Amino acid sequence: MLRREIPDYKDISGCSIAGIMSENGECFSGSMIMESIANMHNRSNGLGGGFAVYGIYPEYQDYFALHIMYEGEEGARNTERYLQRMFIIHHKEVIPHRHDTCIKNHPLIRRYFVTPQVIREDTPDRIFEKISDEDYVFRAVMEINMAIEGAFVFSSGKNMGIFKGVGYPEDIGEFYQLDQYKGYIWIAHGRFPTNTTGWWGGAHPFGLLEWAVVHNGEISSYGINRRYLANFGYHCALQTDTEVIVYLFDLLVRKHRMPLEAACMAMAPPFWEDIARMDEEPRDLARTIRMVYGGALLNGPFSIILSHSRGMTGLNDRIKLRPMVAAKKDDVLFLASEESAVRVICREPDMIWHVRGGTPVSGRLKYSKEKRLATSVF
């Protein structure tokens, strides 16, 4: 079944998160991130695990890769009719997976490589609105997740994919055969549902367009964040607090064109008393962000890893109520809940440290796959 009921007990554990990035854009197998997240098995409880990876679809890199899960064939038929109206479908297939693992009762899982349909200005009886391809896909994702029963888009970026489900993360990785994929960024999550159901769509990572987020903790400001996002057309349909984080990054960075560091400050801003002690210029910036983007502030304990096509960022809440360790080895950045998850795959990093509360740690892609300088909106 796609959905699961809330159990009648609470397994007190802690989420595990991990991320690996080659800043030179070198692709490596998913077996490394699987080993890292498996080393934190005891932080999970089997109700959710998942991965996001970048650089896995070079042959379809110009198309949006929609990963969609269905409760049944009716949802699949309705969704595919919608996709045929809205997109050019260049290729579609079942997402490859194994049938001989402990992962059972999974939904239908399919992927579609698409580009938006061209809307002509002279189309009869239709108001022409010029929007970006990203906004076009964004609207389609919101429409499917909200309006088509039994269908959920869980990945929608270019040359990247999210793979997730109900189970321990190492079992989810084996189910999707992720050791056969290669990418230059991998993030992973082992889930402990705090106040929400454990179900396939609610497993981490959460994604929208090129963004993906894994999260350890609890967003107690979820209600405020959700209402704030609704003002901009974002609708939360996946029944867990983490969904708001990925939407906030899309809103602030892609739509409002804020630098990534400023978006992180909006979500984990300095306390007012700390702002008052700042020099004039940073004080004015911090005060403005807190006042203008108050609806984006995340309350509660959290450590998150954000990934996108150009980089990876780790961020803790302001008083660091959840753990996060960062490490570097040559051009590779590691982020994880525990140091052991780094050292199991990199015994002697060049440097390793605990991430400070409210201070992002970021890796940036230096070169594209063709070894050209990567461009960035940040």
Beta strands, then each sheet from edge to edge (+ up, - down):
strand 1: 16-22
strand 2: 28-29
strand 3: 49-54
strand 4: 64-70
strand 5: 87-94
strand 6: 108-116
strand 7: 151-155
strand 8: 160-165
strand 9: 182-183
strand 10: 185-190
strand 11: 206-208
strand 12: 211-217
strand 13: 302-308
strand 14: 311-316
strand 15: 325-329
strand 16: 332-336
strand 17: 351-354
strand 18: 361-364
sheet 1: 8+ 3- 10+ 1- 16+ 15- 17+
sheet 2: 2+ 9-
sheet 3: 5+ 6- 4+ 7-
sheet 4: 11+ 12- 13+ 14- 18+
end
